[in-house]
């Protein structure tokens, strides 16, 4: 660690020296019109933006401590995280998660996980410091960005600063006391009239953290990442861009999963093209193509089960996709987006088991077994869409969209028992989704939005093809079902937001809220099948397996609300609420992974050179649970976070923070339970206790 600090210090001193030399050189202030790519979905344009959206950004100020991926979502109202350790973290929005959320980078790039236990979700393949902002479309209210069931999450990466030509960059470092964690990042960008280059490299080293009871939680990991983005302006109206990045995870401990990650290597390549100002009717053409590959190895070498059985699993996932979209205006008030997109996901790999003990007795000669994990399966989604926005008047925008998806799936190397259970053949599904919405800007200070969306999601590869693997929150073996119907989300929502001026030392009052209701068709859950017994360790409990099935009746409803008062010019007080209620009417219980009522109270000030805030988080008890999913009731808890940041000079940002300052011992309702861990029972994993952190960034 001392070596890393020395290297970073040298890099910082060198960068400062270089930055001083640059400031002494006269910069080229010539500005060219840059044809920006459609990597940002929400731009502040009333006539183009989707309805009912959230934008979160400026993490350098709002999150000053070193960040793992969870920190990008924890402060967004309505968003929670599903945690299996300190690395395998999935976002959840309004009790929608996994493939129910359309998660992507830069307006369409995807990288699907290779591990059936989601040790490597899409959010692990990019470093948080590279994210400029997060955009969320709250439901299936657009058809332009792929099949969408519960909403779109767009992670927008840093782009060049086109206002300043020449060589620039930044270096940053952060430290966390709880887990002795170190985060480093270096970024360079070179901007010229015709082309631009952005390159970055990052290193993260997190140790095991301690919870509020001073119990060490196995959660350490290391990762190294680098990326390069190259853009070329063919003309003022034409741009081509390539983005290549790789991530290398090492020695990752998963407290709530049966195995640990030895390595997780991912590669992502994305190509983007845009042609603007085509003609009177055809306005712009955009194209995207991407490729990602994930190579994942997991073992149980350091787990209690190793004494009875050695397990090594090597799996891989390939994702290939693209999109072509034409923006055209057949009439002055009508703005239309038409196009097609494609995504192909292929997975393969297996698990090798060396069984040393069988039925409680040591074997004189250990036996080797090979299990097919993904059975060489694939899913291909070909979609076509049209979305039209009609400007009724200067204050009202009406949107309607329709989408068709042709989904093909197949399993090319099935296990004998899986093939005996189902009639396996290539399957094609035809999904139709759509949306209609209206945005009414009542005044400059008040906006009203209403939307209906029908989102359709075909079953993912786990739900179709997993064969007797433990992939849930409970100890059941799960069995896929290749005949599942597609899930349908019929979602209605109304929302409004406003900003009112105040007097007597109070600057303004901001508010925002939305209410929604979703009626589900063919919702997919795992249901115990008493006719099928477990395949591995047949003497263990539970005896029977869960098979993925469609249920007939389910729904959810909820709201998010925010209110903020700005006072004394630079100070603010904000409160946020998020609540969702979900019901599985077939089983008479909640849908799984439904977060409890969340309340956040923030007090802070924001000046140009320094800022601070105190955030009090109140999470209610969750007793509306899914017992069939293995959930238990979760007690409520409160945490307090304190952050302070300062810019002593223009190019330097310093930050310190105390997270969970009260050293609360707690677990989130969405946390998975300890699995195959020495000295831990099957209870939900606990969160970090008090954590001091520091952050330093230098820009030049």
C-alpha positions in Angstrom: 0.0 0.0 0.0 2.8 2.4 0.8 4.2 1.7 -2.7 0.8 2.6 -4.2 0.7 5.9 -2.3 4.2 6.7 -3.4 3.3 6.1 -7.0 0.2 8.2 -6.8 2.1 11.0 -5.1 4.7 11.0 -7.8 2.0 11.0 -10.5 0.2 13.9 -8.7 3.4 16.0 -8.5 4.2 15.3 -12.2 0.7 16.2 -13.2 0.8 19.5 -11.2 4.0 20.4 -12.8 2.7 19.6 -16.3 -0.5 21.5 -15.6 1.4 24.6 -14.6 3.4 24.4 -17.8 0.1 24.1 -19.7 -1.4 27.1 -18.1 1.6 29.2 -19.2 1.0 28.1 -22.8 -1.7 30.0 -24.7 -4.6 27.6 -25.4 -6.3 27.3 -28.7 -9.7 28.9 -28.0 -11.2 28.2 -31.4 -14.4 26.4 -31.0 -16.0 24.0 -33.5 -19.6 22.8 -33.5 -19.4 19.3 -32.2 -22.0 16.8 -33.3 -22.5 15.0 -30.0 -23.6 11.4 -29.9 -26.9 10.2 -28.5 -25.3 8.6 -25.5 -27.4 10.8 -23.2 -31.1 10.1 -23.1 -32.2 13.1 -21.0 -30.8 16.4 -22.2 -33.3 19.0 -20.9 -35.1 19.2 -24.2 -38.9 19.3 -23.7 -39.6 18.1 -27.3 -37.3 15.1 -27.2 -36.8 13.9 -23.6 -38.9 10.9 -22.3 -41.4 11.5 -19.5 -41.0 10.6 -15.8 -37.2 10.6 -15.6 -34.4 11.0 -12.9 -30.9 12.4 -13.5 -28.2 12.0 -10.8 -24.7 13.4 -11.3 -21.8 15.4 -9.9 -20.4 12.6 -7.7 -17.2 14.5 -7.1 -19.2 16.8 -4.8 -22.0 14.7 -3.6 -20.0 11.5 -2.9 -16.5 12.5 -1.8 -15.4 9.2 -0.4 -13.9 6.5 -2.6 -16.8 4.8 -4.4 -17.7 1.3 -5.1 -20.6 0.7 -7.5 -23.2 0.8 -4.8 -22.5 4.5 -4.0 -23.8 5.4 -7.5 -27.3 4.2 -6.6 -27.7 4.6 -2.9 -28.5 8.3 -3.0 -31.1 8.1 -5.8 -34.7 8.1 -4.5 -36.5 4.9 -5.3 -33.4 3.0 -6.1 -32.0 0.2 -3.8 -29.2 -2.3 -4.2 -29.2 -6.1 -3.9 -26.0 -7.1 -2.2 -24.2 -10.5 -2.0 -20.9 -9.0 -0.8 -18.9 -5.8 -1.6 -18.6 -6.6 -5.3 -21.6 -8.4 -6.6 -24.1 -5.6 -6.3 -27.2 -5.2 -8.5 -29.5 -2.1 -8.6 -33.2 -2.5 -7.9 -35.7 0.2 -8.8 -39.3 0.0 -7.4 -38.8 -3.8 -6.7 -37.7 -4.4 -10.3 -34.3 -5.9 -10.8 -32.0 -8.0 -13.0 -33.3 -8.2 -16.5 -36.5 -6.4 -15.4 -34.4 -3.3 -15.6 -32.9 -2.3 -18.9 -29.4 -1.4 -17.7 -26.9 0.0 -20.3 -24.0 2.2 -20.9 -24.0 5.3 -23.1 -27.5 4.8 -24.6 -27.3 1.2 -25.6 -24.1 -0.7 -24.9 -24.6 -3.9 -22.8 -22.4 -6.4 -21.0 -24.2 -9.4 -19.6 -22.9 -11.5 -16.6 -21.4 -14.9 -17.0 -21.9 -16.2 -13.5 -25.4 -17.8 -12.8 -25.2 -16.3 -9.2 -24.6 -12.8 -10.7 -21.1 -12.4 -9.2 -20.4 -10.2 -12.1 -23.4 -8.0 -13.0 -23.2 -5.3 -15.6 -22.2 -2.7 -13.0 -18.9 -4.5 -12.2 -17.5 -3.9 -15.7 -17.0 -0.2 -15.4 -15.4 1.9 -12.6 -17.7 4.3 -10.8 -15.3 7.2 -11.3 -15.8 6.9 -15.0 -19.5 7.6 -14.8 -20.5 11.2 -15.5 -24.2 10.7 -14.5 -27.0 8.2 -14.2 -30.2 8.6 -16.1 -33.4 6.7 -15.2 -36.6 6.4 -17.1 -39.0 5.3 -14.4 -41.1 2.7 -16.3 -41.7 1.3 -19.8 -42.4 4.8 -21.2 -40.1 4.6 -24.2 -39.6 2.0 -26.9 -36.3 3.4 -28.3 -33.7 1.7 -26.1 -34.5 -2.0 -26.2 -37.2 -4.1 -24.7 -38.0 -2.5 -21.3 -40.1 -4.0 -18.5 -39.5 -1.9 -15.4 -37.5 1.0 -16.5 -34.2 2.1 -18.2 -31.0 2.8 -16.3 -28.4 4.5 -18.5 -24.9 4.9 -17.2 -23.3 7.8 -19.0 -19.5 7.7 -19.1 -17.2 10.8 -19.1 -16.9 12.6 -22.4 -14.3 15.1 -23.6 -14.5 18.7 -22.7 -15.0 20.2 -26.2 -14.6 23.7 -24.9 -10.9 23.4 -24.4 -8.4 22.0 -26.9 -5.1 20.4 -25.9 -4.0 17.9 -23.4 -5.8 17.7 -20.0 -6.4 15.1 -17.4 -7.0 14.3 -13.8 -5.7 12.0 -11.1 -7.5 11.0 -8.0 -7.1 8.8 -4.9 -9.4 7.8 -2.1 -9.1 5.8 1.1 -11.6 4.1 3.4 -10.8 3.1 7.0 -13.3 0.3 7.2 -11.7 -2.4 5.1 -8.4 -0.5 4.5 -9.7 0.3 1.0 -7.7 2.2 -1.6 -9.0 3.6 -4.9 -6.8 5.2 -7.6 -7.7 6.7 -11.0 -5.8 8.5 -13.7 -7.3 10.0 -16.9 -5.9 11.9 -19.9 -7.8 13.6 -22.7 -6.5 15.2 -25.9 -8.9 17.4 -27.8 -8.4 18.7 -31.4 -10.7 20.1 -34.0 -11.0 16.9 -35.9 -10.5 14.3 -33.2 -10.4 13.6 -29.5 -9.0 10.9 -27.2 -9.9 10.0 -23.6 -8.0 7.3 -21.8 -8.2 6.2 -18.2 -6.8 3.6 -15.8 -8.0 2.7 -12.4 -7.1 0.4 -9.5 -9.2 -0.6 -6.5 -8.2 -2.7 -3.5 -10.9 -3.3 -0.9 -10.3 -5.4 2.2 -12.9 -7.2 4.4 -15.0 -4.7 6.3 -16.4 -4.8 9.8 -20.1 -4.3 10.6 -21.5 -2.3 13.4 -20.8 -5.2 15.8 -17.1 -5.3 14.9 -17.6 -8.6 13.1 -15.4 -9.0 10.0 -17.4 -9.7 6.8 -15.6 -11.6 4.0 -15.9 -9.1 1.2 -12.4 -8.2 -0.1 -11.6 -7.8 -3.8 -9.2 -6.2 -6.2 -9.8 -4.8 -9.7 -7.9 -3.1 -12.4 -9.6 -1.3 -15.2 -8.6 0.7 -18.3 -10.4 2.3 -21.2 -9.9 4.4 -24.2 -12.4 6.5 -26.2 -11.5 7.9 -29.6 -13.8 10.3 -31.6 -13.3 11.6 -35.1 -15.4 14.4 -36.6 -15.8 13.6 -40.2 -17.5 17.0 -40.7 -19.5 19.4 -38.6 -22.5 17.1 -39.0 -20.9 13.7 -38.9 -19.0 11.9 -36.1 -17.6 8.5 -35.5 -16.5 7.2 -32.1 -15.0 4.0 -30.7 -14.8 3.0 -27.0 -12.7 0.1 -25.8 -12.4 -0.9 -22.1 -11.3 -3.9 -20.1 -11.8 -4.8 -16.4 -10.0 -7.4 -14.4 -11.4 -8.5 -11.0 -9.2 -10.7 -8.8 -9.7 -12.6 -5.5 -13.3 -11.5 -4.9 -14.9 -12.8 -1.8 -18.7 -13.2 -1.9 -20.2 -13.4 1.6 -23.6 -14.5 0.4 -22.7 -16.9 -2.4 -21.5 -20.5 -2.3 -18.2 -19.8 -4.1 -15.6 -17.0 -4.6 -14.3 -15.4 -7.8 -10.7 -16.2 -8.7 -10.9 -13.9 -11.7 -13.4 -12.0 -13.7 -12.2 -10.5 -17.0 -14.4 -8.5 -19.2 -13.8 -6.7 -22.5 -16.2 -4.2 -24.1 -16.0 -2.6 -27.5 -18.6 0.0 -28.7 -18.7 1.9 -32.1 -21.0 4.9 -32.5 -21.9 6.9 -35.6 -24.1 10.0 -36.1 -25.1 12.0 -39.1 -27.0 15.2 -38.5 -28.8 17.8 -40.6 -29.6 15.3 -43.4 -32.5 17.1 -45.0 -35.9 18.7 -44.6 -37.7 15.6 -43.4 -34.9 13.2 -42.4 -33.1 15.0 -39.6 -30.4 12.6 -38.2 -29.2 9.1 -38.4 -27.5 7.3 -35.5 -25.9 3.8 -35.4 -24.4 1.8 -32.6 -22.6 -1.6 -32.6 -21.1 -3.3 -29.5 -19.4 -6.5 -28.4 -18.7 -7.7 -24.8 -17.0 -10.8 -23.5 -16.8 -11.9 -19.9 -14.5 -14.7 -18.7 -15.3 -15.8 -15.2 -13.7 -18.5 -12.8 -15.0 -19.3 -9.4 -14.0 -21.9 -6.8 -14.8 -23.0 -3.2 -11.2 -23.3 -2.2 -11.6 -21.3 1.0 -15.0 -22.5 2.0 -16.1 -25.1 4.6 -17.5 -27.3 1.7 -14.0 -27.7 0.3 -13.3 -30.5 2.9 -16.1 -32.6 1.3 -16.0 -31.4 -2.3 -13.7 -29.3 -4.4 -15.5 -27.3 -7.0 -14.2 -25.2 -9.9 -16.5 -23.5 -12.4 -15.4 -21.7 -15.5 -18.1 -19.8 -17.4 -18.2 -17.2 -20.2 -20.7 -14.8 -21.7 -20.8 -13.1 -25.0 -23.1 -10.2 -25.8 -23.3 -8.7 -29.3 -25.7 -6.0 -30.3 -26.5 -2.8 -32.2 -29.0 -0.2 -33.1 -29.9 1.9 -36.1 -32.3 4.9 -35.6 -33.6 7.6 -37.9 -35.0 10.9 -36.6 -37.5 12.4 -39.1 -40.1 15.2 -39.0 -42.9 14.6 -41.5 -44.6 17.7 -40.1 -43.6 20.8 -38.2 -45.1 19.6 -34.9 -44.4 15.9 -35.3 -41.0 14.4 -34.3 -40.6 10.7 -35.1 -37.9 8.2 -34.1 -37.9 4.9 -36.0 -35.4 2.1 -36.0 -34.3 -1.4 -35.3 -32.0 -3.0 -32.7 -30.6 -6.4 -31.9 -29.0 -8.2 -28.9 -27.5 -11.7 -28.9 -26.5 -13.3 -25.6 -24.6 -16.6 -25.6 -23.3 -18.4 -22.5 -21.4 -21.6 -21.9 -19.2 -23.2 -19.3 -19.2 -25.9 -16.7 -18.4 -27.0 -13.2 -15.9 -29.7 -12.2 -16.5 -31.3 -8.8 -14.1 -33.6 -6.9 -16.3 -35.3 -4.4 -14.4 -36.5 -1.3 -17.3 -37.4 1.0 -20.6 -39.0 -0.1 -23.6 -39.6 2.2 -21.5 -38.7 5.2 -18.7 -41.2 4.5 -15.2 -40.4 3.1 -14.6 -42.0 -0.3 -11.5 -44.2 -0.6 -11.0 -42.6 -4.0 -12.5 -39.1 -4.7 -14.8 -39.1 -7.7 -14.9 -36.4 -10.4 -18.1 -35.1 -11.9 -18.6 -32.5 -14.7 -21.8 -30.4 -14.6 -23.0 -28.2 -17.5 -23.8 -24.8 -16.1 -25.3 -22.9 -19.2 -25.6 -25.9 -21.5 -24.4 -23.8 -24.4 -27.5 -21.6 -24.7 -28.3 -18.4 -26.4 -31.1 -15.8 -26.6 -31.4 -13.4 -29.6 -33.7 -10.3 -29.5 -34.5 -8.5 -32.8 -36.6 -5.4 -32.3 -38.2 -2.7 -34.5 -39.8 0.5 -33.0 -41.4 3.8 -33.8 -41.9 6.6 -31.3 -43.6 9.8 -32.2 -43.7 13.1 -30.3 -46.4 15.6 -31.2 -46.2 19.2 -30.0 -49.8 20.1 -29.2 -48.7 23.6 -28.3 -45.7 25.3 -26.6 -46.6 23.6 -23.3 -47.9 20.2 -24.2 -46.1 17.2 -25.7 -47.9 14.0 -26.6 -45.9 10.8 -27.1 -46.9 7.4 -28.5 -44.6 4.5 -29.3 -44.9 0.9 -30.4 -42.3 -1.9 -30.4 -42.1 -5.4 -31.7 -39.5 -7.9 -30.5 -38.7 -11.3 -32.1 -37.0 -13.4 -29.4 -35.3 -16.6 -30.3 -33.8 -19.0 -27.8 -32.1 -22.4 -27.9 -30.0 -24.8 -25.9 -27.4 -26.6 -27.9 -25.7 -28.9 -25.3 -28.3 -29.9 -22.7 -27.6 -32.3 -19.8 -29.4 -35.6 -20.2 -31.7 -35.1 -17.2 -32.7 -31.6 -18.5 -33.4 -33.0 -22.0 -35.5 -35.8 -20.5 -37.6 -33.3 -18.7 -38.5 -31.0 -21.6 -39.1 -31.2 -25.3 -36.2 -29.0 -26.3 -36.2 -27.1 -29.6 -35.5 -23.7 -30.9 -38.2 -21.3 -29.7 -39.4 -18.0 -31.1 -41.5 -15.5 -29.2 -43.3 -12.4 -30.6 -43.6 -9.6 -28.1 -45.5 -6.3 -28.6 -45.0 -3.4 -26.3 -46.0 0.3 -26.4 -46.4 3.5 -24.5 -48.5 6.7 -24.5 -47.8 9.8 -22.4 -48.3 13.5 -22.1 -46.1 16.1 -20.7 -47.8 19.4 -19.7 -45.6 22.3 -18.8 -48.3 24.2 -17.0 -46.0 27.1 -16.3 -42.3 27.9 -16.1 -42.5 26.6 -12.5 -44.8 23.6 -12.7 -44.8 20.5 -14.9 -47.3 17.7 -15.0 -46.6 14.3 -16.6 -48.8 11.2 -17.1 -48.0 7.9 -18.8 -49.0 4.4 -19.6 -46.6 1.8 -20.7 -46.8 -1.9 -21.6 -43.4 -3.5 -21.1 -42.8 -7.1 -22.1 -39.8 -9.2 -21.0 -39.0 -12.7 -22.2 -37.5 -15.0 -19.6 -33.8 -14.7 -19.1 -31.3 -17.5 -19.4 -31.3 -18.5 -15.8 -35.1 -18.8 -15.8 -35.1 -20.8 -19.0 -32.1 -23.1 -18.7 -30.5 -23.3 -15.3 -30.3 -27.0 -14.2 -30.3 -27.7 -10.4 -28.1 -24.8 -9.3 -28.6 -22.7 -6.2 -29.2 -19.2 -7.7 -31.7 -17.7 -5.2 -31.7 -16.2 -1.8 -32.6 -19.5 -0.3 -30.8 -22.9 -0.3 -33.1 -24.5 -2.9 -31.8 -25.9 -6.2 -33.5 -24.1 -9.1 -34.6 -25.6 -12.4 -35.2 -23.6 -15.5 -38.3 -23.8 -17.7 -37.7 -23.2 -21.4 -41.5 -22.8 -22.0 -42.1 -19.7 -19.8 -44.3 -17.0 -21.2 -43.0 -13.5 -21.4 -43.7 -11.2 -18.4 -45.9 -8.2 -19.0 -45.9 -5.0 -17.0 -49.0 -2.7 -17.5 -47.8 0.4 -15.7 -49.7 3.7 -15.1 -48.0 6.7 -13.6 -48.7 10.4 -12.9 -46.1 12.8 -11.6 -45.5 16.5 -11.1 -42.7 18.8 -10.2 -42.4 22.5 -9.4 -40.2 25.3 -8.1 -41.7 28.2 -6.2 -39.9 31.4 -5.1 -39.9 32.3 -1.4 -39.1 35.4 0.7 -37.7 36.4 4.1 -34.4 34.6 3.8 -35.8 31.6 2.0 -34.8 31.3 -1.7 -37.1 28.7 -3.2 -39.2 25.6 -2.6 -38.7 22.7 -4.9 -40.9 19.6 -5.0 -41.4 16.5 -7.1 -43.5 13.4 -6.8 -44.9 10.5 -8.8 -47.5 7.8 -8.1 -47.6 4.5 -10.1 -49.5 1.2 -10.4 -48.3 -1.9 -12.2 -50.5 -4.9 -13.1 -48.4 -7.9 -14.1 -49.2 -10.8 -16.4 -47.2 -14.0 -16.4 -44.9 -12.8 -13.7 -42.0 -15.3 -13.3 -41.1 -16.8 -9.9 -39.5 -20.0 -8.6 -42.1 -22.4 -7.1 -41.4 -25.6 -5.2 -42.2 -28.7 -7.2 -42.8 -31.7 -4.9 -42.3 -34.1 -7.9 -38.7 -33.2 -8.5 -36.0 -33.9 -5.9 -32.6 -32.2 -5.7 -29.8 -33.5 -7.9 -26.6 -32.5 -5.9 -26.2 -33.7 -2.3 -29.5 -35.6 -2.4 -29.5 -36.2 1.3 -29.4 -32.4 2.1 -32.4 -30.2 2.8 -34.5 -28.8 1.2 -35.4 -32.0 -0.5 -37.3 -30.7 -3.4 -36.4 -28.1 -6.1 -37.9 -24.8 -7.3 -39.0 -24.6 -10.9 -39.5 -21.2 -12.6 -43.2 -20.7 -13.3 -45.6 -18.0 -14.5 -48.1 -16.8 -12.0 -51.5 -15.3 -13.1 -52.0 -12.4 -10.7 -49.5 -9.9 -9.3 -49.2 -6.2 -8.9 -47.3 -3.4 -7.3 -48.0 0.2 -6.4 -46.0 3.0 -4.8 -44.7 6.5 -4.9 -41.6 8.7 -4.6 -41.7 12.2 -3.3 -39.1 15.0 -2.7 -39.3 18.4 -1.2 -36.4 20.9 -0.8 -36.2 24.4 0.7 -33.2 26.6 -0.3 -32.5 29.3 2.2 -29.8 31.9 3.2 -28.6 31.8 -0.4 -26.3 28.7 -0.1 -28.2 26.4 2.3 -30.8 23.7 1.7 -32.9 21.2 3.5 -34.3 18.2 1.5 -36.5 15.3 2.4 -37.2 12.3 0.2 -39.6 9.3 0.5 -39.9 6.1 -1.5 -42.4 3.3 -1.0 -43.5 0.3 -3.0 -46.1 -2.4 -2.1 -46.1 -5.6 -4.1 -48.4 -8.5 -4.1 -48.3 -12.1 -5.5 -52.0 -12.9 -5.4 -51.4 -16.5 -6.5 -49.3 -17.3 -3.4 -50.8 -14.7 -1.0 -47.6 -12.9 -0.3 -45.3 -10.1 -1.5 -43.3 -10.3 -4.6 -39.6 -11.0 -3.7 -37.0 -8.3 -3.2 -39.5 -5.5 -2.3 -37.7 -2.7 -0.3 -39.4 -1.1 2.7 -40.4 2.5 3.1 -37.3 4.7 2.8 -37.0 8.3 4.2 -34.0 10.6 3.8 -33.4 13.9 5.5 -30.5 16.1 4.3 -29.2 19.4 5.5 -26.3 21.1 3.7 -24.7 24.1 2.1 -23.2 24.4 -1.4 -20.7 27.1 -2.2 -18.4 27.3 -5.2 -15.3 26.4 -3.2 -16.7 24.2 -0.4 -19.8 22.2 0.5 -21.0 20.0 3.3 -24.1 17.9 4.1 -25.5 15.7 6.8 -27.9 12.9 5.7 -30.1 11.0 8.0 -31.5 7.8 6.5 -34.6 6.1 8.1 -35.4 2.7 6.7 -38.7 1.1 8.0 -39.3 -2.4 9.1 -40.2 -4.8 6.2 -42.8 -7.4 7.2 -44.4 -7.7 3.8 -42.2 -10.5 2.6 -42.0 -13.4 0.2 -41.6 -16.5 2.3 -41.5 -18.7 -0.7 -38.4 -16.8 -1.8 -36.7 -17.4 1.6 -37.2 -13.9 2.9 -37.5 -13.0 6.6 -38.7 -9.9 8.2 -36.2 -7.1 8.5 -36.0 -4.6 11.3 -35.9 -0.9 10.6 -32.7 1.1 11.1 -31.3 4.6 11.0 -27.9 5.7 9.7 -26.1 9.1 9.6 -23.7 10.2 6.9 -21.6 13.3 7.1 -19.7 14.7 4.0 -17.4 17.7 3.5 -15.6 18.9 0.4 -13.4 21.8 -0.6 -11.6 23.2 -3.6 -8.7 25.1 -2.2 -7.6 26.0 -5.7 -9.4 25.6 -9.1 -7.7 22.3 -10.0 -7.9 20.4 -6.6 -10.8 18.8 -4.9 -10.5 17.4 -1.4 -13.2 15.5 0.4 -13.7 13.7 3.7 -16.7 11.8 5.0 -18.0 9.7 7.9 -20.4 7.0 6.6 -22.7 5.3 9.2 -21.3 7.7 11.8 -23.5 6.1 14.5 -21.9 2.7 13.8 -25.2 1.1 13.4 -25.3 -2.7 13.0 -27.9 -3.5 10.4 -28.7 -5.3 7.2 -30.8 -4.2 4.2 -33.9 -6.2 3.4 -32.5 -6.9 -0.1 -29.2 -8.4 1.2 -28.7 -12.1 0.5 -27.8 -14.4 3.4 -24.4 -15.8 4.3 -23.8 -19.0 2.4 -21.1 -21.7 2.9 -19.3 -19.5 5.4 -17.4 -20.6 8.5 -18.8 -19.1 11.7 -21.9 -17.6 10.0 -25.4 -18.9 10.0 -27.8 -18.4 7.1 -28.8 -14.8 8.0 -28.7 -11.7 5.8 -25.2 -10.2 5.5 -24.7 -7.1 7.5 -23.5 -3.7 6.2 -20.3 -1.8 7.1 -20.1 -0.1 10.4 -18.6 3.4 10.9 -16.3 4.3 8.0 -14.0 7.2 7.6 -12.9 8.1 4.1 -10.9 10.7 2.2 -10.8 11.7 -1.4 -8.3 13.8 -3.4 -8.6 14.8 -7.1 -6.3 17.0 -9.2 -7.3 18.3 -12.7 -5.0 19.8 -15.2 
